[in-house]
Amino acid sequence: MADILAKLREICLSLPAAEETITFGHPTFRAAGKTFAVLEEYKGELSIAFRVERSLQDVFLKDPRFYRTPYVGKHGWVSLRVSSRFRWAEVRELLAESYRLARAPRVPKRAVQGKRVTAFDSRFSERPAS
């Protein structure tokens, strides 16, 4: 868990105005007072929880690596099982989108039509949607 938390912390805290706190005993990452990521253990399974567009939540839930985050899943949250196979590059993208959805300071409230906004290393860049 320590290695996972260290990498998660590195990614999350590289985003502008991001901070770490503990919520209900779980490392929680927030920006502008809104949570965008949580490292949690649920029913003995370590997971990274993050927000996704509600319209896309079912797409994630069709992938067995993900499950609806308890309590907040109805608000568009999904959890990625850490025991499953995943790439940190993918996690970085998912966290950047979750951060954007939390509407942190200086992050556009909506993506430009046909483009996706991502945030890495305190910089914002626009890339064509894939």
N, CA, C and O atoms as CSV, one atom per row, in Angstrom:
chain,resi,resn,atom,element,x,y,z
A,1,MET,N,N,0.825,-1.202,0.000
A,1,MET,CA,C,0.000,0.000,0.000
A,1,MET,C,C,0.868,1.264,0.000
A,1,MET,O,O,0.502,2.264,-0.618
A,2,ALA,N,N,1.996,1.225,0.677
A,2,ALA,CA,C,2.843,2.412,0.766
A,2,ALA,C,C,3.316,2.871,-0.616
A,2,ALA,O,O,3.346,4.069,-0.897
A,3,ASP,N,N,3.688,1.911,-1.482
A,3,ASP,CA,C,4.135,2.266,-2.830
A,3,ASP,C,C,2.998,2.882,-3.641
A,3,ASP,O,O,3.197,3.858,-4.364
A,4,ILE,N,N,1.811,2.303,-3.514
A,4,ILE,CA,C,0.643,2.819,-4.235
A,4,ILE,C,C,0.334,4.239,-3.765
A,4,ILE,O,O,0.109,5.132,-4.582
A,5,LEU,N,N,0.324,4.445,-2.448
A,5,LEU,CA,C,0.032,5.771,-1.908
A,5,LEU,C,C,1.092,6.778,-2.346
A,5,LEU,O,O,0.757,7.914,-2.684
A,6,ALA,N,N,2.347,6.386,-2.345
A,6,ALA,CA,C,3.412,7.313,-2.753
A,6,ALA,C,C,3.226,7.767,-4.198
A,6,ALA,O,O,3.371,8.952,-4.497
A,7,LYS,N,N,2.908,6.836,-5.094
A,7,LYS,CA,C,2.708,7.184,-6.508
A,7,LYS,C,C,1.441,8.018,-6.683
A,7,LYS,O,O,1.433,8.991,-7.437
A,8,LEU,N,N,0.372,7.634,-5.985
A,8,LEU,CA,C,-0.879,8.393,-6.046
A,8,LEU,C,C,-0.652,9.815,-5.535
A,8,LEU,O,O,-1.133,10.782,-6.125
A,9,ARG,N,N,0.067,9.924,-4.460
A,9,ARG,CA,C,0.375,11.241,-3.880
A,9,ARG,C,C,1.179,12.087,-4.871
A,9,ARG,O,O,0.899,13.273,-5.039
A,10,GLU,N,N,2.169,11.488,-5.522
A,10,GLU,CA,C,2.984,12.191,-6.503
A,10,GLU,C,C,2.126,12.768,-7.630
A,10,GLU,O,O,2.308,13.919,-8.028
A,11,ILE,N,N,1.202,11.972,-8.133
A,11,ILE,CA,C,0.336,12.419,-9.232
A,11,ILE,C,C,-0.625,13.502,-8.757
A,11,ILE,O,O,-0.717,14.570,-9.362
A,12,CYS,N,N,-1.336,13.221,-7.678
A,12,CYS,CA,C,-2.378,14.151,-7.217
A,12,CYS,C,C,-1.809,15.490,-6.770
A,12,CYS,O,O,-2.365,16.540,-7.090
A,13,LEU,N,N,-0.719,15.458,-6.042
A,13,LEU,CA,C,-0.175,16.710,-5.516
A,13,LEU,C,C,0.579,17.518,-6.561
A,13,LEU,O,O,1.000,18.641,-6.286
A,14,SER,N,N,0.757,16.962,-7.756
A,14,SER,CA,C,1.355,17.741,-8.851
A,14,SER,C,C,0.323,18.660,-9.503
A,14,SER,O,O,0.682,19.541,-10.284
A,15,LEU,N,N,-0.945,18.460,-9.188
A,15,LEU,CA,C,-2.018,19.284,-9.751
A,15,LEU,C,C,-2.163,20.569,-8.941
A,15,LEU,O,O,-2.010,20.540,-7.720
A,16,PRO,N,N,-2.453,21.694,-9.591
A,16,PRO,CA,C,-2.549,22.981,-8.894
A,16,PRO,C,C,-3.569,22.957,-7.757
A,16,PRO,O,O,-4.684,22.458,-7.909
A,17,ALA,N,N,-3.162,23.503,-6.625
A,17,ALA,CA,C,-4.015,23.680,-5.450
A,17,ALA,C,C,-4.496,22.368,-4.838
A,17,ALA,O,O,-5.409,22.376,-4.013
A,18,ALA,N,N,-3.904,21.252,-5.222
A,18,ALA,CA,C,-4.299,19.967,-4.647
A,18,ALA,C,C,-3.676,19.810,-3.263
A,18,ALA,O,O,-2.556,20.255,-3.010
A,19,GLU,N,N,-4.421,19.174,-2.390
A,19,GLU,CA,C,-3.934,18.911,-1.045
A,19,GLU,C,C,-4.411,17.550,-0.587
A,19,GLU,O,O,-5.402,17.019,-1.089
A,20,GLU,N,N,-3.691,16.993,0.375
A,20,GLU,CA,C,-4.048,15.683,0.911
A,20,GLU,C,C,-4.594,15.848,2.314
A,20,GLU,O,O,-4.111,16.665,3.097
A,21,THR,N,N,-5.599,15.064,2.612
A,21,THR,CA,C,-6.172,15.035,3.944
A,21,THR,C,C,-6.587,13.594,4.232
A,21,THR,O,O,-6.470,12.726,3.367
A,22,ILE,N,N,-7.054,13.351,5.404
A,22,ILE,CA,C,-7.577,12.031,5.766
A,22,ILE,C,C,-9.072,12.184,6.005
A,22,ILE,O,O,-9.498,13.020,6.803
A,23,THR,N,N,-9.862,11.378,5.316
A,23,THR,CA,C,-11.313,11.399,5.479
A,23,THR,C,C,-11.771,9.975,5.792
A,23,THR,O,O,-11.525,9.052,5.016
A,24,PHE,N,N,-12.428,9.807,6.914
A,24,PHE,CA,C,-12.885,8.483,7.338
A,24,PHE,C,C,-11.743,7.471,7.315
A,24,PHE,O,O,-11.946,6.301,6.991
A,25,GLY,N,N,-10.542,7.931,7.663
A,25,GLY,CA,C,-9.380,7.064,7.729
A,25,GLY,C,C,-8.692,6.780,6.406
A,25,GLY,O,O,-7.752,5.986,6.363
A,26,HIS,N,N,-9.139,7.410,5.322
A,26,HIS,CA,C,-8.583,7.161,3.994
A,26,HIS,C,C,-7.823,8.388,3.487
A,26,HIS,O,O,-8.287,9.513,3.673
A,27,PRO,N,N,-6.657,8.191,2.848
A,27,PRO,CA,C,-5.987,9.318,2.195
A,27,PRO,C,C,-6.902,9.883,1.103
A,27,PRO,O,O,-7.367,9.156,0.225
A,28,THR,N,N,-7.144,11.170,1.178
A,28,THR,CA,C,-8.099,11.841,0.297
A,28,THR,C,C,-7.418,13.055,-0.323
A,28,THR,O,O,-6.703,13.795,0.354
A,29,PHE,N,N,-7.650,13.249,-1.612
A,29,PHE,CA,C,-7.040,14.363,-2.329
A,29,PHE,C,C,-8.139,15.318,-2.768
A,29,PHE,O,O,-9.144,14.919,-3.359
A,30,ARG,N,N,-7.915,16.598,-2.459
A,30,ARG,CA,C,-8.927,17.628,-2.706
A,30,ARG,C,C,-8.295,18.817,-3.406
A,30,ARG,O,O,-7.085,19.034,-3.348
A,31,ALA,N,N,-9.149,19.574,-4.064
A,31,ALA,CA,C,-8.754,20.852,-4.648
A,31,ALA,C,C,-9.972,21.758,-4.559
A,31,ALA,O,O,-11.089,21.338,-4.858
A,32,ALA,N,N,-9.757,22.972,-4.157
A,32,ALA,CA,C,-10.849,23.938,-3.994
A,32,ALA,C,C,-11.947,23.382,-3.101
A,32,ALA,O,O,-13.129,23.649,-3.317
A,33,GLY,N,N,-11.549,22.606,-2.093
A,33,GLY,CA,C,-12.511,22.078,-1.139
A,33,GLY,C,C,-13.317,20.891,-1.635
A,33,GLY,O,O,-14.224,20.429,-0.942
A,34,LYS,N,N,-12.999,20.383,-2.837
A,34,LYS,CA,C,-13.755,19.266,-3.404
A,34,LYS,C,C,-12.839,18.069,-3.616
A,34,LYS,O,O,-11.724,18.200,-4.122
A,35,THR,N,N,-13.322,16.923,-3.225
A,35,THR,CA,C,-12.553,15.690,-3.348
A,35,THR,C,C,-12.503,15.232,-4.799
A,35,THR,O,O,-13.505,15.273,-5.514
A,36,PHE,N,N,-11.303,14.790,-5.226
A,36,PHE,CA,C,-11.188,14.229,-6.571
A,36,PHE,C,C,-10.561,12.842,-6.580
A,36,PHE,O,O,-10.575,12.177,-7.616
A,37,ALA,N,N,-10.011,12.383,-5.455
A,37,ALA,CA,C,-9.448,11.031,-5.408
A,37,ALA,C,C,-9.352,10.547,-3.966
A,37,ALA,O,O,-9.124,11.331,-3.044
A,38,VAL,N,N,-9.531,9.241,-3.790
A,38,VAL,CA,C,-9.437,8.623,-2.473
A,38,VAL,C,C,-8.772,7.261,-2.640
A,38,VAL,O,O,-9.115,6.500,-3.545
A,39,LEU,N,N,-7.821,6.962,-1.761
A,39,LEU,CA,C,-7.266,5.612,-1.689
A,39,LEU,C,C,-7.970,4.941,-0.527
A,39,LEU,O,O,-7.872,5.389,0.615
A,40,GLU,N,N,-8.679,3.866,-0.825
A,40,GLU,CA,C,-9.482,3.252,0.218
A,40,GLU,C,C,-9.410,1.733,0.160
A,40,GLU,O,O,-9.098,1.140,-0.872
A,41,GLU,N,N,-9.703,1.138,1.279
A,41,GLU,CA,C,-9.843,-0.306,1.334
A,41,GLU,C,C,-11.303,-0.584,1.649
A,41,GLU,O,O,-11.826,-0.140,2.671
A,42,TYR,N,N,-11.950,-1.317,0.765
A,42,TYR,CA,C,-13.366,-1.647,0.941
A,42,TYR,C,C,-13.508,-3.156,0.833
A,42,TYR,O,O,-13.134,-3.763,-0.171
A,43,LYS,N,N,-14.047,-3.741,1.873
A,43,LYS,CA,C,-14.212,-5.197,1.944
A,43,LYS,C,C,-12.892,-5.916,1.666
A,43,LYS,O,O,-12.846,-6.922,0.959
A,44,GLY,N,N,-11.818,-5.364,2.247
A,44,GLY,CA,C,-10.505,-5.984,2.129
A,44,GLY,C,C,-9.788,-5.758,0.814
A,44,GLY,O,O,-8.734,-6.350,0.581
A,45,GLU,N,N,-10.329,-4.918,-0.051
A,45,GLU,CA,C,-9.752,-4.689,-1.373
A,45,GLU,C,C,-9.308,-3.232,-1.508
A,45,GLU,O,O,-10.115,-2.314,-1.367
A,46,LEU,N,N,-8.019,-3.029,-1.781
A,46,LEU,CA,C,-7.476,-1.690,-1.952
A,46,LEU,C,C,-7.876,-1.139,-3.314
A,46,LEU,O,O,-7.743,-1.822,-4.330
A,47,SER,N,N,-8.368,0.102,-3.333
A,47,SER,CA,C,-8.865,0.720,-4.566
A,47,SER,C,C,-8.567,2.209,-4.581
A,47,SER,O,O,-8.376,2.837,-3.540
A,48,ILE,N,N,-8.533,2.754,-5.789
A,48,ILE,CA,C,-8.440,4.200,-5.988
A,48,ILE,C,C,-9.799,4.656,-6.505
A,48,ILE,O,O,-10.256,4.197,-7.551
A,49,ALA,N,N,-10.435,5.550,-5.778
A,49,ALA,CA,C,-11.747,6.068,-6.167
A,49,ALA,C,C,-11.579,7.441,-6.809
A,49,ALA,O,O,-10.764,8.252,-6.371
A,50,PHE,N,N,-12.366,7.686,-7.857
A,50,PHE,CA,C,-12.313,8.968,-8.549
A,50,PHE,C,C,-13.634,9.216,-9.258
A,50,PHE,O,O,-14.431,8.301,-9.471
A,51,ARG,N,N,-13.847,10.481,-9.619
A,51,ARG,CA,C,-15.071,10.871,-10.332
A,51,ARG,C,C,-14.917,10.630,-11.821
A,51,ARG,O,O,-13.830,10.750,-12.386
A,52,VAL,N,N,-16.030,10.288,-12.434
A,52,VAL,CA,C,-16.103,10.220,-13.897
A,52,VAL,C,C,-17.400,10.902,-14.307
A,52,VAL,O,O,-18.284,11.128,-13.480
A,53,GLU,N,N,-17.504,11.222,-15.569
A,53,GLU,CA,C,-18.771,11.768,-16.063
A,53,GLU,C,C,-19.857,10.726,-15.798
A,53,GLU,O,O,-19.662,9.544,-16.081
A,54,ARG,N,N,-20.974,11.145,-15.269
A,54,ARG,CA,C,-22.054,10.186,-14.980
A,54,ARG,C,C,-22.477,9.419,-16.221
A,54,ARG,O,O,-22.832,8.244,-16.140
A,55,SER,N,N,-22.440,10.073,-17.350
A,55,SER,CA,C,-22.843,9.413,-18.599
A,55,SER,C,C,-21.857,8.314,-19.000
A,55,SER,O,O,-22.192,7.455,-19.815
A,56,LEU,N,N,-20.654,8.331,-18.440
A,56,LEU,CA,C,-19.642,7.325,-18.762
A,56,LEU,C,C,-19.474,6.267,-17.669
A,56,LEU,O,O,-18.750,5.289,-17.857
A,57,GLN,N,N,-20.127,6.456,-16.557
A,57,GLN,CA,C,-19.928,5.553,-15.424
A,57,GLN,C,C,-20.214,4.092,-15.791
A,57,GLN,O,O,-19.458,3.205,-15.398
A,58,ASP,N,N,-21.281,3.833,-16.529
A,58,ASP,CA,C,-21.617,2.459,-16.903
A,58,ASP,C,C,-20.560,1.826,-17.794
A,58,ASP,O,O,-20.360,0.613,-17.752
A,59,VAL,N,N,-19.887,2.628,-18.594
A,59,VAL,CA,C,-18.801,2.113,-19.436
A,59,VAL,C,C,-17.685,1.569,-18.543
A,59,VAL,O,O,-17.166,0.478,-18.780
A,60,PHE,N,N,-17.325,2.327,-17.528
A,60,PHE,CA,C,-16.301,1.869,-16.590
A,60,PHE,C,C,-16.755,0.617,-15.853
A,60,PHE,O,O,-15.969,-0.307,-15.647
A,61,LEU,N,N,-18.009,0.587,-15.460
A,61,LEU,CA,C,-18.506,-0.530,-14.660
A,61,LEU,C,C,-18.610,-1.838,-15.445
A,61,LEU,O,O,-18.750,-2.905,-14.847
A,62,LYS,N,N,-18.543,-1.769,-16.761
A,62,LYS,CA,C,-18.511,-2.994,-17.576
A,62,LYS,C,C,-17.132,-3.648,-17.522
A,62,LYS,O,O,-16.990,-4.830,-17.834
A,63,ASP,N,N,-16.128,-2.885,-17.129
A,63,ASP,CA,C,-14.756,-3.391,-16.988
A,63,ASP,C,C,-14.623,-3.963,-15.571
A,63,ASP,O,O,-14.861,-3.241,-14.603
A,64,PRO,N,N,-14.251,-5.235,-15.426
A,64,PRO,CA,C,-14.190,-5.855,-14.099
A,64,PRO,C,C,-13.151,-5.244,-13.152
A,64,PRO,O,O,-13.150,-5.549,-11.960
A,65,ARG,N,N,-12.277,-4.391,-13.666
A,65,ARG,CA,C,-11.309,-3.731,-12.790
A,65,ARG,C,C,-11.962,-2.646,-11.936
A,65,ARG,O,O,-11.394,-2.212,-10.934
A,66,PHE,N,N,-13.152,-2.213,-12.336
A,66,PHE,CA,C,-13.832,-1.109,-11.667
A,66,PHE,C,C,-15.096,-1.580,-10.958
A,66,PHE,O,O,-15.695,-2.587,-11.336
A,67,TYR,N,N,-15.492,-0.843,-9.929
A,67,TYR,CA,C,-16.792,-1.034,-9.287
A,67,TYR,C,C,-17.314,0.327,-8.835
A,67,TYR,O,O,-16.557,1.285,-8.679
A,68,ARG,N,N,-18.621,0.381,-8.632
A,68,ARG,CA,C,-19.252,1.631,-8.188
A,68,ARG,C,C,-18.775,1.915,-6.769
A,68,ARG,O,O,-18.908,1.069,-5.884
A,69,THR,N,N,-18.225,3.090,-6.554
A,69,THR,CA,C,-17.716,3.460,-5.240
A,69,THR,C,C,-18.863,3.505,-4.234
A,69,THR,O,O,-19.874,4.166,-4.473
A,70,PRO,N,N,-18.710,2.803,-3.106
A,70,PRO,CA,C,-19.771,2.823,-2.091
A,70,PRO,C,C,-20.080,4.253,-1.633
A,70,PRO,O,O,-19.190,5.097,-1.536
A,71,TYR,N,N,-21.330,4.493,-1.364
A,71,TYR,CA,C,-21.852,5.752,-0.824
A,71,TYR,C,C,-21.881,6.911,-1.819
A,71,TYR,O,O,-22.859,7.659,-1.842
A,72,VAL,N,N,-20.854,7.087,-2.636
A,72,VAL,CA,C,-20.819,8.227,-3.556
A,72,VAL,C,C,-20.940,7.807,-5.018
A,72,VAL,O,O,-20.897,8.659,-5.905
A,73,GLY,N,N,-21.088,6.530,-5.280
A,73,GLY,CA,C,-21.206,6.039,-6.652
A,73,GLY,C,C,-22.354,6.680,-7.403
A,73,GLY,O,O,-22.272,6.879,-8.615
A,74,LYS,N,N,-23.416,7.001,-6.700
A,74,LYS,CA,C,-24.569,7.630,-7.356
A,74,LYS,C,C,-24.247,9.024,-7.891
A,74,LYS,O,O,-25.008,9.592,-8.674
A,75,HIS,N,N,-23.111,9.566,-7.458
A,75,HIS,CA,C,-22.682,10.890,-7.915
A,75,HIS,C,C,-21.606,10.803,-8.994
A,75,HIS,O,O,-20.950,11.801,-9.294
A,76,GLY,N,N,-21.421,9.625,-9.575
A,76,GLY,CA,C,-20.474,9.470,-10.668
A,76,GLY,C,C,-19.097,8.978,-10.256
A,76,GLY,O,O,-18.136,9.162,-11.003
A,77,TRP,N,N,-18.978,8.368,-9.110
A,77,TRP,CA,C,-17.689,7.859,-8.648
A,77,TRP,C,C,-17.550,6.385,-8.992
A,77,TRP,O,O,-18.507,5.617,-8.898
A,78,VAL,N,N,-16.331,6.002,-9.398
A,78,VAL,CA,C,-15.982,4.596,-9.602
A,78,VAL,C,C,-14.661,4.334,-8.878
A,78,VAL,O,O,-13.887,5.256,-8.619
A,79,SER,N,N,-14.419,3.068,-8.560
A,79,SER,CA,C,-13.175,2.676,-7.901
A,79,SER,C,C,-12.443,1.670,-8.769
A,79,SER,O,O,-13.049,0.762,-9.337
A,80,LEU,N,N,-11.142,1.842,-8.864
A,80,LEU,CA,C,-10.264,0.951,-9.618
A,80,LEU,C,C,-9.570,0.032,-8.626
A,80,LEU,O,O,-8.881,0.491,-7.714
A,81,ARG,N,N,-9.756,-1.265,-8.810
A,81,ARG,CA,C,-9.107,-2.239,-7.935
A,81,ARG,C,C,-7.593,-2.191,-8.153
A,81,ARG,O,O,-7.108,-2.370,-9.270
A,82,VAL,N,N,-6.866,-1.949,-7.075
A,82,VAL,CA,C,-5.416,-1.872,-7.176
A,82,VAL,C,C,-4.824,-3.259,-7.442
A,82,VAL,O,O,-3.746,-3.372,-8.025
A,83,SER,N,N,-5.517,-4.295,-7.021
A,83,SER,CA,C,-5.031,-5.656,-7.259
A,83,SER,C,C,-5.147,-6.048,-8.732
A,83,SER,O,O,-4.524,-7.015,-9.171
A,84,SER,N,N,-5.937,-5.304,-9.485
A,84,SER,CA,C,-6.106,-5.584,-10.908
A,84,SER,C,C,-4.925,-5.020,-11.690
A,84,SER,O,O,-4.108,-4.261,-11.168
A,85,ARG,N,N,-4.863,-5.409,-12.934
A,85,ARG,CA,C,-3.805,-4.900,-13.803
A,85,ARG,C,C,-4.178,-3.493,-14.262
A,85,ARG,O,O,-5.245,-3.283,-14.839
A,86,PHE,N,N,-3.304,-2.545,-14.005
A,86,PHE,CA,C,-3.541,-1.183,-14.479
A,86,PHE,C,C,-2.198,-0.532,-14.765
A,86,PHE,O,O,-1.148,-0.988,-14.312
A,87,ARG,N,N,-2.269,0.542,-15.527
A,87,ARG,CA,C,-1.077,1.326,-15.869
A,87,ARG,C,C,-1.173,2.678,-15.173
A,87,ARG,O,O,-2.245,3.281,-15.122
A,88,TRP,N,N,-0.066,3.147,-14.645
A,88,TRP,CA,C,-0.087,4.446,-13.984
A,88,TRP,C,C,-0.414,5.571,-14.959
A,88,TRP,O,O,-0.982,6.587,-14.556
A,89,ALA,N,N,-0.069,5.410,-16.224
A,89,ALA,CA,C,-0.430,6.431,-17.214
A,89,ALA,C,C,-1.947,6.549,-17.316
A,89,ALA,O,O,-2.484,7.650,-17.436
A,90,GLU,N,N,-2.631,5.416,-17.268
A,90,GLU,CA,C,-4.096,5.418,-17.300
A,90,GLU,C,C,-4.649,6.067,-16.033
A,90,GLU,O,O,-5.576,6.874,-16.098
A,91,VAL,N,N,-4.086,5.717,-14.896
A,91,VAL,CA,C,-4.532,6.302,-13.624
A,91,VAL,C,C,-4.325,7.816,-13.643
A,91,VAL,O,O,-5.183,8.566,-13.177
A,92,ARG,N,N,-3.209,8.258,-14.173
A,92,ARG,CA,C,-2.933,9.700,-14.263
A,92,ARG,C,C,-4.024,10.412,-15.067
A,92,ARG,O,O,-4.494,11.475,-14.664
A,93,GLU,N,N,-4.426,9.836,-16.193
A,93,GLU,CA,C,-5.493,10.418,-17.025
A,93,GLU,C,C,-6.822,10.463,-16.263
A,93,GLU,O,O,-7.537,11.465,-16.294
A,94,LEU,N,N,-7.134,9.370,-15.588
A,94,LEU,CA,C,-8.390,9.312,-14.839
A,94,LEU,C,C,-8.405,10.318,-13.698
A,94,LEU,O,O,-9.431,10.944,-13.432
A,95,LEU,N,N,-7.286,10.475,-13.031
A,95,LEU,CA,C,-7.197,11.455,-11.946
A,95,LEU,C,C,-7.288,12.883,-12.472
A,95,LEU,O,O,-7.910,13.737,-11.840
A,96,ALA,N,N,-6.677,13.148,-13.616
A,96,ALA,CA,C,-6.759,14.490,-14.204
A,96,ALA,C,C,-8.201,14.838,-14.548
A,96,ALA,O,O,-8.638,15.969,-14.336
A,97,GLU,N,N,-8.934,13.875,-15.074
A,97,GLU,CA,C,-10.348,14.125,-15.397
A,97,GLU,C,C,-11.168,14.308,-14.125
A,97,GLU,O,O,-12.040,15.175,-14.069
A,98,SER,N,N,-10.897,13.507,-13.115
A,98,SER,CA,C,-11.599,13.653,-11.844
A,98,SER,C,C,-11.331,15.029,-11.237
A,98,SER,O,O,-12.238,15.674,-10.710
A,99,TYR,N,N,-10.102,15.459,-11.318
A,99,TYR,CA,C,-9.706,16.786,-10.839
A,99,TYR,C,C,-10.491,17.871,-11.588
A,99,TYR,O,O,-11.014,18.806,-10.981
A,100,ARG,N,N,-10.562,17.730,-12.907
A,100,ARG,CA,C,-11.309,18.705,-13.707
A,100,ARG,C,C,-12.773,18.727,-13.291
A,100,ARG,O,O,-13.370,19.797,-13.168
A,101,LEU,N,N,-13.351,17.552,-13.074
A,101,LEU,CA,C,-14.763,17.474,-12.684
A,101,LEU,C,C,-15.006,18.104,-11.318
A,101,LEU,O,O,-16.093,18.616,-11.053
A,102,ALA,N,N,-14.008,18.068,-10.462
A,102,ALA,CA,C,-14.144,18.699,-9.143
A,102,ALA,C,C,-14.097,20.223,-9.251
A,102,ALA,O,O,-14.323,20.933,-8.271
A,103,ARG,N,N,-13.799,20.717,-10.460
A,103,ARG,CA,C,-13.754,22.159,-10.731
A,103,ARG,C,C,-12.778,22.890,-9.832
A,103,ARG,O,O,-13.109,23.872,-9.167
A,104,ALA,N,N,-11.569,22.373,-9.841
A,104,ALA,CA,C,-10.504,23.024,-9.075
A,104,ALA,C,C,-10.194,24.385,-9.696
A,104,ALA,O,O,-10.545,24.630,-10.851
A,105,PRO,N,N,-9.543,25.270,-8.947
A,105,PRO,CA,C,-9.232,26.600,-9.468
A,105,PRO,C,C,-8.447,26.535,-10.776
A,105,PRO,O,O,-7.572,25.686,-10.946
A,106,ARG,N,N,-8.764,27.424,-11.677
A,106,ARG,CA,C,-8.092,27.602,-12.964
A,106,ARG,C,C,-8.330,26.461,-13.941
A,106,ARG,O,O,-7.757,26.464,-15.030
A,107,VAL,N,N,-9.145,25.502,-13.588
A,107,VAL,CA,C,-9.447,24.421,-14.527
A,107,VAL,C,C,-10.755,24.776,-15.216
A,107,VAL,O,O,-11.732,25.089,-14.536
A,108,PRO,N,N,-10.805,24.738,-16.537
A,108,PRO,CA,C,-12.044,25.071,-17.237
A,108,PRO,C,C,-13.212,24.234,-16.734
A,108,PRO,O,O,-13.061,23.035,-16.495
A,109,LYS,N,N,-14.380,24.859,-16.573
A,109,LYS,CA,C,-15.551,24.142,-16.082
A,109,LYS,C,C,-16.082,23.167,-17.117
A,109,LYS,O,O,-16.776,22.210,-16.774
A,110,ARG,N,N,-15.766,23.400,-18.352
A,110,ARG,CA,C,-16.174,22.438,-19.375
A,110,ARG,C,C,-15.091,22.400,-20.440
A,110,ARG,O,O,-14.423,23.397,-20.714
A,111,ALA,N,N,-14.941,21.256,-21.015
A,111,ALA,CA,C,-13.911,21.094,-22.047
A,111,ALA,C,C,-14.340,21.809,-23.312
A,111,ALA,O,O,-15.531,21.959,-23.584
A,112,VAL,N,N,-13.374,22.239,-24.066
A,112,VAL,CA,C,-13.650,22.852,-25.355
A,112,VAL,C,C,-14.245,21.779,-26.265
A,112,VAL,O,O,-13.795,20.634,-26.254
A,113,GLN,N,N,-15.251,22.146,-27.050
A,113,GLN,CA,C,-15.906,21.188,-27.954
A,113,GLN,C,C,-14.864,20.432,-28.772
A,113,GLN,O,O,-14.045,21.039,-29.462
A,114,GLY,N,N,-14.901,19.095,-28.687
A,114,GLY,CA,C,-13.992,18.264,-29.468
A,114,GLY,C,C,-12.612,18.098,-28.877
A,114,GLY,O,O,-11.758,17.448,-29.479
A,115,LYS,N,N,-12.372,18.675,-27.704
A,115,LYS,CA,C,-11.066,18.545,-27.059
A,115,LYS,C,C,-11.276,18.127,-25.618
A,115,LYS,O,O,-12.319,18.392,-25.021
A,116,ARG,N,N,-10.264,17.467,-25.070
A,116,ARG,CA,C,-10.308,17.055,-23.682
A,116,ARG,C,C,-9.228,17.835,-22.944
A,116,ARG,O,O,-8.106,17.959,-23.436
A,117,VAL,N,N,-9.556,18.356,-21.778
A,117,VAL,CA,C,-8.600,19.114,-20.999
A,117,VAL,C,C,-7.958,18.175,-19.995
A,117,VAL,O,O,-8.652,17.452,-19.280
A,118,THR,N,N,-6.629,18.184,-19.941
A,118,THR,CA,C,-5.915,17.368,-18.962
A,118,THR,C,C,-4.994,18.261,-18.162
A,118,THR,O,O,-4.624,19.343,-18.618
A,119,ALA,N,N,-4.622,17.823,-16.984
A,119,ALA,CA,C,-3.754,18.611,-16.120
A,119,ALA,C,C,-2.618,17.732,-15.608
A,119,ALA,O,O,-2.857,16.697,-14.987
A,120,PHE,N,N,-1.400,18.143,-15.868
A,120,PHE,CA,C,-0.234,17.435,-15.375
A,120,PHE,C,C,0.820,18.453,-14.972
A,120,PHE,O,O,1.000,19.464,-15.650
A,121,ASP,N,N,1.511,18.193,-13.879
A,121,ASP,CA,C,2.649,19.000,-13.467
A,121,ASP,C,C,2.358,20.500,-13.485
A,121,ASP,O,O,3.173,21.292,-13.958
A,122,SER,N,N,1.211,20.876,-12.975
A,122,SER,CA,C,0.810,22.281,-12.843
A,122,SER,C,C,0.654,23.007,-14.177
A,122,SER,O,O,0.659,24.238,-14.218
A,123,ARG,N,N,0.516,22.258,-15.261
A,123,ARG,CA,C,0.294,22.872,-16.572
A,123,ARG,C,C,-0.957,22.268,-17.164
A,123,ARG,O,O,-1.318,21.129,-16.869
A,124,PHE,N,N,-1.608,23.041,-17.999
A,124,PHE,CA,C,-2.801,22.534,-18.686
A,124,PHE,C,C,-2.506,22.536,-20.173
A,124,PHE,O,O,-1.919,23.476,-20.709
A,125,SER,N,N,-2.919,21.480,-20.817
A,125,SER,CA,C,-2.770,21.402,-22.265
A,125,SER,C,C,-4.021,20.806,-22.841
A,125,SER,O,O,-4.692,20.000,-22.197
A,126,GLU,N,N,-4.331,21.194,-24.035
A,126,GLU,CA,C,-5.494,20.642,-24.706
A,126,GLU,C,C,-5.010,19.629,-25.725
A,126,GLU,O,O,-4.059,19.871,-26.468
A,127,ARG,N,N,-5.687,18.483,-25.745
A,127,ARG,CA,C,-5.352,17.433,-26.703
A,127,ARG,C,C,-6.624,17.020,-27.399
A,127,ARG,O,O,-7.704,17.091,-26.812
A,128,PRO,N,N,-6.516,16.593,-28.624
A,128,PRO,CA,C,-7.717,16.105,-29.303
A,128,PRO,C,C,-8.323,14.943,-28.532
A,128,PRO,O,O,-7.602,14.098,-28.001
A,129,ALA,N,N,-9.626,14.905,-28.473
A,129,ALA,CA,C,-10.301,13.792,-27.790
A,129,ALA,C,C,-10.027,12.514,-28.550
A,129,ALA,O,O,-9.976,12.507,-29.780
A,130,SER,N,N,-9.852,11.430,-27.809
A,130,SER,CA,C,-9.586,10.153,-28.456
A,130,SER,C,C,-10.800,9.267,-28.423
A,130,SER,O,O,-10.759,8.144,-28.925
